[in-house]
Amino acid sequence: MFINLRTSDVTHRLYDNKDNGFSYEGAKALAEYLEQWEEDENIPQEFDQVAIRCNWSEYETAKEALEAYQPDSAYEEQQECIDELSQFTFVIEIPESDRIIIENF
């Protein structure tokens, strides 16, 4: 048995559970990304809030995310850090902010 969720449903479920650590804008960007992936791959996805929380993390800046994985990184600029992170994982930029979400690696 499946229940179809809209992007707004996924956004609210991710945001309302404070253990997930996503801002509202981050939850929306991640929901849109996952929905687009599902559509592009034509593979129905099961909404698993725990798996999403374990697999994705939101950071205030790309530099903060990069430092979590490469503490000695010399990159400073937002776009440089995004480019470097993109070498290892998926990066979702949150519109109108410096915040990003990455798939944990």
Secondary structure, DSSP 8 states (H G I E B T S, - for coil): ------HHHHHHHHHH-GGG---HHHHHHHHHHHHHHHHHHT------HHHHHHHEEEESSHHHHHHHH-TT----SHHHHHHHHHTTS-EEE-TTSS-EEEE--
